[in-house]
């Protein structure tokens, strides 16, 4: 089961807002894709939250774009920032990236983002969103969401 960003935001607006804020704190984040042999590949990536979708734009024929064309599964981690405070917590999103070839959709993205052209454009289908943070210097808190269910919160001492 998957959901787009808009469905997640409607189902869990508080967590969605925190996740967007965390990704908005920095420009570059870390994307994990799967190589042809199944091993992981991590690369930097800029992301956009626009019109109810989480978008990935990539240079033509970049290895991460080729990975996603072959196997759309991904994991995305927000840039943790400088130092060790990780203000806002550690945020990760898992899902599938679907390449967008529709000229109207790409034109709308270009109008908003003004990326260098040509480029690959992917919209995402989420399979999980996870936020981990420390509460009151006592608890490690993990908030996890999967489509079709509520946010589950786990606290560990």
ABEGO torsion letter per residue (X at the ends): XBBBAAAAAAABAAAAAAAAAAAAABABBBBBBBBAAGBBBBBBBBBBBBGGBBBBBBBBGBAAAAAAAABABBBBBBBAEBEAAGBGEBBBBBEBBBBBABAAAAAAAAAAAGBBOBBBBBBBBBABBBBBBBBGGABBBBBBBBBGBBBBBBBBX
